[in-house]
């Protein structure tokens, strides 16, 4: 038998994993040094955590909808829904480190015209958390959504996604286009574009993606994020480098909602397992063009993803619209909610 073809497939994978392990070792070492320095410099301050027994009031706001549970792909999912159930389904998929609440501005805006459903993704918040790392591979996450749509009583949906939710949404639209009437993705490149950009020698993107490599390590990422009472979450949303620009749309006080969710025992491991599977269990998407009408919204000041990738998406399909939002962070649907809602509505109306 001819062994050339299998070797041709295997060799790039071996090279990729070798590269991942080397870069993980570099960034992992830096993370360990940072952790040791933080703890030694001020042990009490670094290790003390505030007790959070009750959710902050913003998570109990009845104007955001009702809390429900549904079983799909063998898992119990928590979601918040609003709007008339006889109207089309608009399904929201969040990213990391987020949960359903990140769609609060869109829930209020679109519940007038759609039955909006914002889920907690697999392993997040009140949705069940499988313990195996392999349970967080993209193809399993895709199957979650494929099963969720009929479980919610629908045959199709308007799929709206951000960050990791975007990665799952790209997979759903590619492999199960019959489920997706229209696709809206925010600040998440198509996997093919991301690979092409990085393979093209973008050292800048590799440096921006340093956290992805650090997250390959066991337990250390969870420990680091928890230091200084989850200061990493505050820096993520409000810090100078990564944080939102529009504090009125996402005031610092709302970070407490994220600290409440991710300070629960074991709450970070499932979400970080998404990253731990991304290199070892990547999704193999069809090579052909994407057929679903697609809107890509991109906050140009994203500190994690290069904005040059956004304009490369015209090669993904024949019906892809790209909208840039200048002076806007990675957290685009929260940072520039009014503009995002406007672009969404224009796209939904223009594309029929």
LOMARBA-593222 format. One record per residue (C-alpha): residue number from 0; x, y, z. Coordinates in nm, 2 decimals, padded with zeros to 4 digits. Example, Ala and Ser with C-alpha at 12.3 -4.5 7.8 and 13.67 -1.06 7.14 Angstrom:
<sites>
+-----+--------+--------+--------+
!   k !      X !      Y !      Z !
+-----+--------+--------+--------+
!   0 !  01.23 ! -00.45 !  00.78 !
!   1 !  01.37 ! -00.11 !  00.71 !
+-----+--------+--------+--------+
</sites>
This chain:
<sites>
+-----+--------+--------+--------+
!   k !      X !      Y !      Z !
+-----+--------+--------+--------+
!   0 !  00.00 !  00.00 !  00.00 !
!   1 !  00.11 !  00.36 ! -00.07 !
!   2 !  00.22 !  00.53 !  00.25 !
!   3 !  00.30 !  00.86 !  00.08 !
!   4 ! -00.04 !  01.02 !  00.12 !
!   5 ! -00.09 !  00.94 !  00.49 !
!   6 !  00.26 !  01.07 !  00.56 !
!   7 !  00.18 !  01.39 !  00.37 !
!   8 ! -00.12 !  01.44 !  00.60 !
!   9 !  00.06 !  01.34 !  00.91 !
!  10 !  00.38 !  01.55 !  00.87 !
!  11 !  00.21 !  01.90 !  00.87 !
!  12 !  00.02 !  01.79 !  01.19 !
!  13 !  00.34 !  01.68 !  01.36 !
!  14 !  00.51 !  02.01 !  01.26 !
!  15 !  00.21 !  02.21 !  01.39 !
!  16 !  00.20 !  02.02 !  01.73 !
!  17 !  00.58 !  02.06 !  01.76 !
!  18 !  00.54 !  02.43 !  01.71 !
!  19 !  00.26 !  02.45 !  01.96 !
!  20 !  00.45 !  02.27 !  02.23 !
!  21 !  00.76 !  02.49 !  02.18 !
!  22 !  00.56 !  02.81 !  02.19 !
!  23 !  00.36 !  02.68 !  02.49 !
!  24 !  00.68 !  02.61 !  02.67 !
!  25 !  00.80 !  02.97 !  02.61 !
!  26 !  00.48 !  03.14 !  02.71 !
!  27 !  00.41 !  02.89 !  02.99 !
!  28 !  00.75 !  02.97 !  03.14 !
!  29 !  00.67 !  03.34 !  03.14 !
!  30 !  00.33 !  03.27 !  03.30 !
!  31 !  00.50 !  03.06 !  03.58 !
!  32 !  00.75 !  03.34 !  03.65 !
!  33 !  00.47 !  03.59 !  03.67 !
!  34 !  00.27 !  03.37 !  03.90 !
!  35 !  00.56 !  03.31 !  04.14 !
!  36 !  00.65 !  03.68 !  04.14 !
!  37 !  00.29 !  03.78 !  04.21 !
!  38 !  00.25 !  03.54 !  04.50 !
!  39 !  00.59 !  03.61 !  04.66 !
!  40 !  00.55 !  03.99 !  04.62 !
!  41 !  00.22 !  04.00 !  04.81 !
!  42 !  00.09 !  03.65 !  04.91 !
!  43 ! -00.22 !  03.77 !  05.09 !
!  44 ! -00.33 !  04.01 !  04.82 !
!  45 ! -00.26 !  03.77 !  04.54 !
!  46 ! -00.44 !  03.47 !  04.70 !
!  47 ! -00.74 !  03.64 !  04.88 !
!  48 ! -01.07 !  03.61 !  04.70 !
!  49 ! -01.40 !  03.78 !  04.78 !
!  50 ! -01.68 !  03.55 !  04.87 !
!  51 ! -01.97 !  03.57 !  04.62 !
!  52 ! -02.28 !  03.38 !  04.73 !
!  53 ! -02.55 !  03.56 !  04.54 !
!  54 ! -02.56 !  03.69 !  04.19 !
!  55 ! -02.54 !  04.07 !  04.13 !
!  56 ! -02.87 !  04.24 !  04.06 !
!  57 ! -02.78 !  04.29 !  03.69 !
!  58 ! -02.82 !  03.92 !  03.63 !
!  59 ! -03.17 !  03.92 !  03.78 !
!  60 ! -03.30 !  04.20 !  03.55 !
!  61 ! -03.64 !  04.07 !  03.43 !
!  62 ! -03.62 !  04.30 !  03.12 !
!  63 ! -03.35 !  04.07 !  02.98 !
!  64 ! -03.59 !  03.77 !  02.96 !
!  65 ! -03.66 !  03.45 !  03.14 !
!  66 ! -03.42 !  03.18 !  03.25 !
!  67 ! -03.48 !  02.83 !  03.12 !
!  68 ! -03.31 !  02.49 !  03.06 !
!  69 ! -03.31 !  02.25 !  02.77 !
!  70 ! -03.13 !  01.92 !  02.70 !
!  71 ! -02.93 !  01.89 !  02.37 !
!  72 ! -02.65 !  01.66 !  02.27 !
!  73 ! -02.69 !  01.48 !  02.61 !
!  74 ! -02.62 !  01.80 !  02.80 !
!  75 ! -02.84 !  02.03 !  03.01 !
!  76 ! -02.81 !  02.39 !  02.87 !
!  77 ! -02.91 !  02.71 !  03.05 !
!  78 ! -03.04 !  02.99 !  02.84 !
!  79 ! -03.22 !  03.33 !  02.87 !
!  80 ! -03.50 !  03.39 !  02.62 !
!  81 ! -03.72 !  03.69 !  02.53 !
!  82 ! -03.97 !  03.76 !  02.26 !
!  83 ! -04.26 !  03.59 !  02.09 !
!  84 ! -04.19 !  03.22 !  02.04 !
!  85 ! -04.39 !  03.22 !  01.72 !
!  86 ! -04.14 !  03.45 !  01.56 !
!  87 ! -03.81 !  03.33 !  01.40 !
!  88 ! -03.53 !  03.21 !  01.64 !
!  89 ! -03.23 !  03.43 !  01.69 !
!  90 ! -02.97 !  03.22 !  01.87 !
!  91 ! -02.67 !  03.39 !  02.04 !
!  92 ! -02.34 !  03.22 !  02.11 !
!  93 ! -02.09 !  03.39 !  02.34 !
!  94 ! -01.71 !  03.38 !  02.37 !
!  95 ! -01.45 !  03.36 !  02.64 !
!  96 ! -01.46 !  03.46 !  02.92 !
!  97 ! -01.83 !  03.54 !  02.88 !
!  98 ! -02.17 !  03.39 !  02.92 !
!  99 ! -02.53 !  03.48 !  02.81 !
! 100 ! -02.51 !  03.82 !  02.97 !
! 101 ! -02.27 !  03.95 !  02.71 !
! 102 ! -02.57 !  03.97 !  02.47 !
! 103 ! -02.78 !  04.20 !  02.70 !
! 104 ! -02.79 !  04.49 !  02.45 !
! 105 ! -02.89 !  04.26 !  02.16 !
! 106 ! -03.16 !  04.07 !  02.36 !
! 107 ! -03.34 !  04.40 !  02.43 !
! 108 ! -03.30 !  04.53 !  02.07 !
! 109 ! -03.41 !  04.22 !  01.88 !
! 110 ! -03.67 !  04.06 !  02.11 !
! 111 ! -03.93 !  04.28 !  01.94 !
! 112 ! -03.89 !  04.10 !  01.61 !
! 113 ! -03.75 !  03.76 !  01.70 !
! 114 ! -03.76 !  03.49 !  01.97 !
! 115 ! -03.41 !  03.56 !  02.11 !
! 116 ! -03.22 !  03.29 !  02.29 !
! 117 ! -02.88 !  03.35 !  02.46 !
! 118 ! -02.73 !  03.03 !  02.58 !
! 119 ! -02.45 !  02.95 !  02.82 !
! 120 ! -02.22 !  02.75 !  02.61 !
! 121 ! -02.10 !  02.40 !  02.71 !
! 122 ! -01.91 !  02.42 !  03.04 !
! 123 ! -02.01 !  02.78 !  03.11 !
! 124 ! -02.20 !  02.92 !  03.40 !
! 125 ! -02.52 !  02.72 !  03.46 !
! 126 ! -02.49 !  02.48 !  03.16 !
! 127 ! -02.35 !  02.14 !  03.25 !
! 128 ! -01.97 !  02.09 !  03.26 !
! 129 ! -01.83 !  01.77 !  03.11 !
! 130 ! -01.51 !  01.68 !  03.29 !
! 131 ! -01.31 !  01.53 !  02.99 !
! 132 ! -01.09 !  01.77 !  02.80 !
! 133 ! -01.19 !  01.59 !  02.48 !
! 134 ! -01.56 !  01.69 !  02.54 !
! 135 ! -01.48 !  02.04 !  02.42 !
! 136 ! -01.37 !  01.98 !  02.07 !
! 137 ! -01.52 !  02.20 !  01.80 !
! 138 ! -01.71 !  01.92 !  01.64 !
! 139 ! -01.88 !  01.84 !  01.97 !
! 140 ! -01.96 !  02.21 !  02.03 !
! 141 ! -02.11 !  02.22 !  01.68 !
! 142 ! -02.33 !  01.92 !  01.75 !
! 143 ! -02.45 !  02.11 !  02.06 !
! 144 ! -02.60 !  02.38 !  01.84 !
! 145 ! -02.72 !  02.14 !  01.58 !
! 146 ! -02.93 !  01.97 !  01.85 !
! 147 ! -03.03 !  02.29 !  02.03 !
! 148 ! -03.22 !  02.44 !  01.74 !
! 149 ! -03.48 !  02.16 !  01.72 !
! 150 ! -03.48 !  02.12 !  02.10 !
! 151 ! -03.59 !  02.48 !  02.12 !
! 152 ! -03.87 !  02.40 !  01.87 !
! 153 ! -03.73 !  02.53 !  01.55 !
! 154 ! -03.59 !  02.41 !  01.22 !
! 155 ! -03.37 !  02.70 !  01.14 !
! 156 ! -03.22 !  03.01 !  01.31 !
! 157 ! -03.05 !  03.34 !  01.27 !
! 158 ! -02.71 !  03.25 !  01.43 !
! 159 ! -02.53 !  03.53 !  01.60 !
! 160 ! -02.19 !  03.46 !  01.76 !
! 161 ! -01.88 !  03.63 !  01.90 !
! 162 ! -01.52 !  03.50 !  01.97 !
! 163 ! -01.53 !  03.13 !  02.05 !
! 164 ! -01.90 !  03.13 !  01.97 !
! 165 ! -01.80 !  03.25 !  01.63 !
! 166 ! -01.56 !  02.96 !  01.58 !
! 167 ! -01.85 !  02.72 !  01.66 !
! 168 ! -02.09 !  02.92 !  01.43 !
! 169 ! -01.85 !  02.90 !  01.14 !
! 170 ! -01.85 !  02.52 !  01.18 !
! 171 ! -02.23 !  02.50 !  01.20 !
! 172 ! -02.28 !  02.72 !  00.89 !
! 173 ! -02.02 !  02.51 !  00.69 !
! 174 ! -02.14 !  02.17 !  00.79 !
! 175 ! -02.51 !  02.23 !  00.86 !
! 176 ! -02.61 !  02.52 !  00.64 !
! 177 ! -02.97 !  02.40 !  00.63 !
! 178 ! -03.00 !  02.51 !  01.00 !
! 179 ! -02.87 !  02.87 !  00.95 !
! 180 ! -03.09 !  03.12 !  00.76 !
! 181 ! -02.83 !  03.40 !  00.82 !
! 182 ! -02.50 !  03.41 !  01.00 !
! 183 ! -02.36 !  03.70 !  01.20 !
! 184 ! -02.01 !  03.66 !  01.35 !
! 185 ! -01.82 !  03.92 !  01.55 !
! 186 ! -01.45 !  03.94 !  01.60 !
! 187 ! -01.37 !  03.58 !  01.51 !
! 188 ! -01.20 !  03.48 !  01.19 !
! 189 ! -01.30 !  03.18 !  00.99 !
! 190 ! -01.06 !  02.90 !  01.08 !
! 191 ! -00.93 !  02.89 !  00.72 !
! 192 ! -00.85 !  03.27 !  00.73 !
! 193 ! -00.68 !  03.24 !  01.07 !
! 194 ! -00.45 !  02.95 !  00.95 !
! 195 ! -00.37 !  03.14 !  00.63 !
! 196 ! -00.28 !  03.46 !  00.82 !
! 197 ! -00.06 !  03.28 !  01.07 !
! 198 !  00.10 !  03.06 !  00.82 !
! 199 !  00.18 !  03.37 !  00.61 !
! 200 !  00.43 !  03.47 !  00.88 !
! 201 !  00.23 !  03.70 !  01.11 !
! 202 !  00.45 !  03.71 !  01.41 !
! 203 !  00.23 !  03.98 !  01.55 !
! 204 ! -00.08 !  03.75 !  01.55 !
! 205 !  00.12 !  03.48 !  01.72 !
! 206 !  00.22 !  03.72 !  01.99 !
! 207 ! -00.14 !  03.84 !  02.03 !
! 208 ! -00.24 !  03.47 !  02.06 !
! 209 !  00.01 !  03.40 !  02.34 !
! 210 ! -00.28 !  03.33 !  02.59 !
! 211 ! -00.40 !  03.04 !  02.36 !
! 212 ! -00.06 !  02.87 !  02.40 !
! 213 ! -00.05 !  02.93 !  02.78 !
! 214 ! -00.39 !  02.78 !  02.80 !
! 215 ! -00.26 !  02.45 !  02.68 !
! 216 ! -00.10 !  02.40 !  03.03 !
! 217 ! -00.30 !  02.21 !  03.30 !
! 218 ! -00.44 !  02.40 !  03.60 !
! 219 ! -00.20 !  02.70 !  03.58 !
! 220 ! -00.43 !  02.92 !  03.36 !
! 221 ! -00.72 !  02.87 !  03.61 !
! 222 ! -00.49 !  02.97 !  03.90 !
! 223 ! -00.35 !  03.28 !  03.73 !
! 224 ! -00.69 !  03.41 !  03.63 !
! 225 ! -00.80 !  03.37 !  03.99 !
! 226 ! -00.51 !  03.58 !  04.13 !
! 227 ! -00.59 !  03.91 !  04.30 !
! 228 ! -00.96 !  03.82 !  04.32 !
! 229 ! -00.99 !  03.76 !  03.95 !
! 230 ! -00.81 !  04.08 !  03.85 !
! 231 ! -00.75 !  03.92 !  03.50 !
! 232 ! -01.13 !  03.94 !  03.43 !
! 233 ! -01.13 !  04.31 !  03.52 !
! 234 ! -00.82 !  04.37 !  03.30 !
! 235 ! -00.98 !  04.18 !  03.02 !
! 236 ! -01.29 !  04.40 !  03.00 !
! 237 ! -01.17 !  04.73 !  03.15 !
! 238 ! -00.79 !  04.73 !  03.11 !
! 239 ! -00.60 !  04.97 !  02.89 !
! 240 ! -00.49 !  04.71 !  02.64 !
! 241 ! -00.79 !  04.47 !  02.60 !
! 242 ! -01.07 !  04.66 !  02.76 !
! 243 ! -01.38 !  04.83 !  02.62 !
! 244 ! -01.36 !  05.20 !  02.51 !
! 245 ! -01.72 !  05.28 !  02.59 !
! 246 ! -01.76 !  05.26 !  02.96 !
! 247 ! -02.12 !  05.37 !  02.95 !
! 248 ! -02.21 !  05.05 !  02.75 !
! 249 ! -02.00 !  04.83 !  02.98 !
! 250 ! -01.94 !  05.01 !  03.31 !
! 251 ! -01.67 !  04.86 !  03.54 !
! 252 ! -01.93 !  04.76 !  03.79 !
! 253 ! -02.06 !  04.49 !  03.55 !
! 254 ! -01.73 !  04.30 !  03.58 !
! 255 ! -01.87 !  04.18 !  03.91 !
! 256 ! -02.12 !  03.96 !  03.71 !
! 257 ! -01.83 !  03.79 !  03.54 !
! 258 ! -01.64 !  03.74 !  03.86 !
! 259 ! -01.95 !  03.59 !  04.02 !
! 260 ! -01.98 !  03.34 !  03.73 !
! 261 ! -01.62 !  03.24 !  03.70 !
! 262 ! -01.54 !  03.23 !  04.07 !
! 263 ! -01.76 !  02.93 !  04.12 !
! 264 ! -01.56 !  02.61 !  04.19 !
! 265 ! -01.44 !  02.46 !  03.86 !
! 266 ! -01.60 !  02.73 !  03.65 !
! 267 ! -01.29 !  02.81 !  03.44 !
! 268 ! -01.18 !  02.46 !  03.34 !
! 269 ! -01.45 !  02.39 !  03.09 !
! 270 ! -01.41 !  02.72 !  02.91 !
! 271 ! -01.03 !  02.69 !  02.90 !
! 272 ! -01.07 !  02.33 !  02.77 !
! 273 ! -01.20 !  02.49 !  02.44 !
! 274 ! -00.84 !  02.61 !  02.39 !
! 275 ! -00.68 !  02.29 !  02.51 !
! 276 ! -00.87 !  02.10 !  02.23 !
! 277 ! -00.81 !  02.35 !  01.95 !
! 278 ! -00.48 !  02.22 !  01.83 !
! 279 ! -00.52 !  01.85 !  01.91 !
! 280 ! -00.88 !  01.82 !  01.79 !
! 281 ! -00.94 !  02.08 !  01.52 !
! 282 ! -01.26 !  02.08 !  01.31 !
! 283 ! -01.22 !  01.98 !  00.95 !
! 284 ! -01.45 !  02.22 !  00.75 !
! 285 ! -01.56 !  02.17 !  00.39 !
! 286 ! -01.32 !  02.33 !  00.14 !
! 287 ! -01.59 !  02.48 ! -00.07 !
! 288 ! -01.74 !  02.83 ! -00.03 !
! 289 ! -01.98 !  02.92 !  00.25 !
! 290 ! -02.33 !  02.93 !  00.11 !
! 291 ! -02.50 !  03.10 !  00.41 !
! 292 ! -02.55 !  03.48 !  00.39 !
! 293 ! -02.30 !  03.61 !  00.64 !
! 294 ! -02.22 !  03.94 !  00.82 !
! 295 ! -01.88 !  03.98 !  00.99 !
! 296 ! -01.86 !  04.27 !  01.23 !
! 297 ! -01.51 !  04.36 !  01.35 !
! 298 ! -01.40 !  04.59 !  01.64 !
! 299 ! -01.08 !  04.73 !  01.49 !
! 300 ! -00.90 !  04.78 !  01.82 !
! 301 ! -00.90 !  04.41 !  01.91 !
! 302 ! -00.59 !  04.34 !  02.11 !
! 303 ! -00.62 !  03.96 !  02.05 !
! 304 ! -00.70 !  03.94 !  01.67 !
! 305 ! -00.55 !  04.14 !  01.39 !
! 306 ! -00.81 !  04.35 !  01.20 !
! 307 ! -00.63 !  04.26 !  00.87 !
! 308 ! -00.80 !  03.92 !  00.89 !
! 309 ! -01.15 !  04.08 !  00.86 !
! 310 ! -01.11 !  04.19 !  00.50 !
! 311 ! -00.98 !  03.85 !  00.39 !
! 312 ! -01.32 !  03.70 !  00.44 !
! 313 ! -01.45 !  03.78 !  00.10 !
! 314 ! -01.27 !  03.46 ! -00.01 !
! 315 ! -01.48 !  03.25 !  00.24 !
! 316 ! -01.80 !  03.28 !  00.04 !
! 317 ! -01.98 !  03.48 ! -00.22 !
! 318 ! -02.22 !  03.63 !  00.02 !
! 319 ! -02.01 !  03.77 !  00.30 !
! 320 ! -02.04 !  04.13 !  00.42 !
! 321 ! -01.77 !  04.28 !  00.64 !
! 322 ! -01.83 !  04.58 !  00.86 !
! 323 ! -01.55 !  04.75 !  01.06 !
! 324 ! -01.61 !  04.95 !  01.38 !
! 325 ! -01.31 !  05.18 !  01.45 !
! 326 ! -01.21 !  05.27 !  01.81 !
! 327 ! -01.38 !  04.96 !  01.93 !
! 328 ! -01.24 !  04.67 !  02.13 !
! 329 ! -01.27 !  04.29 !  02.09 !
! 330 ! -01.59 !  04.30 !  02.30 !
! 331 ! -01.77 !  04.46 !  02.01 !
! 332 ! -02.13 !  04.38 !  02.09 !
! 333 ! -02.09 !  04.53 !  02.44 !
! 334 ! -01.85 !  04.82 !  02.35 !
! 335 ! -02.04 !  04.95 !  02.04 !
! 336 ! -02.39 !  04.81 !  02.10 !
! 337 ! -02.58 !  05.07 !  01.90 !
! 338 ! -02.36 !  05.04 !  01.60 !
! 339 ! -02.36 !  04.66 !  01.61 !
! 340 ! -02.74 !  04.65 !  01.64 !
! 341 ! -02.77 !  04.89 !  01.35 !
! 342 ! -02.54 !  04.68 !  01.13 !
! 343 ! -02.73 !  04.36 !  01.23 !
! 344 ! -03.06 !  04.51 !  01.15 !
! 345 ! -02.95 !  04.65 !  00.81 !
! 346 ! -02.80 !  04.31 !  00.72 !
! 347 ! -03.12 !  04.12 !  00.82 !
! 348 ! -03.34 !  04.36 !  00.63 !
! 349 ! -03.13 !  04.38 !  00.32 !
! 350 ! -03.06 !  04.01 !  00.29 !
! 351 ! -03.43 !  03.94 !  00.31 !
+-----+--------+--------+--------+
</sites>
